[in-house]
């Protein structure tokens, strides 16, 4: 059968979170700064579901701050080239899959990072989708730079936003967290948007959420394949729309060391310290179709492996809560606590 492999990059292919790492490199207290903005992104995309906002737009929210602290296009490219960290077996798996079927990377990551990764692993850049960016073309006034440096310090000093399981609106958050959300709304959508650099918030369009789903559809236009011939691999909130699209279309969706957002939307959970398992699953889909792959998944026995991994199983209502807990713990072991804790 005709088959097509579409995969996220950071998670299934690399251990990086390039945007977080850039924040840590350029911005003082950049780790907490990025974690705070990322949590705000999760709130806007998954709790409030604000009109016009999508998962992954963190990557445009941090750009004025990166520029204020001296980031340039070339600096981002060089940093990305020097800090690529692949999941063991990912290069071999991706290239093997690319030899036997149509294959695409669909990533929220900035284009300089994806270009650097393609150079390292030898994957064709024209088979990738990523967030287009030219930071150098934006101008920033000195007073804006000074104010953004002040705001970065303020955000880095904020206590992390939290919300209870099942929260659906701002009123479900504590008074403290409601105040933080309103403060971040003020910073991003009034103060920064009113700056000359603020146009970057409307002009940069991260490939997350619905944009990943659009990228999958565009890749199908290029190949002539159907949704039921797609196997899609992802790991986070930015993959949910693509998961939903492929699953409704009859394709196969795999959460690879995913977080709760991925496991709520995918059909198959895969927990593995290496990516070679993706070759096994994809080859089964190519040779035996969806039914053959599902039969393999249903019969999977992780105890046949020395370390008990890879673990592969179908996600059901009965096992979903336990799988989320197990996968999120394992995700942090594989990618590190800082990255593994992000949405």
PyMOL commands that set and color helices and strands:
alter all, ss='L'
color gray80, all
select helices_A, chain A and resi 18-26+30-48+58-61+63-68+73-82+90-100+111-121+125-127+135-137+142-156+170-172+175-192+196-203+210-223+227-229+237-248+260-265+276-298+302-304+320-335+337-340
alter helices_A, ss='H'
color red, helices_A
select strands_A, chain A and resi 4-7+102-110+128-131+230-234+252-256+268-271+311-314
alter strands_A, ss='S'
color yellow, strands_A
deselect
rebuild
show_as cartoon
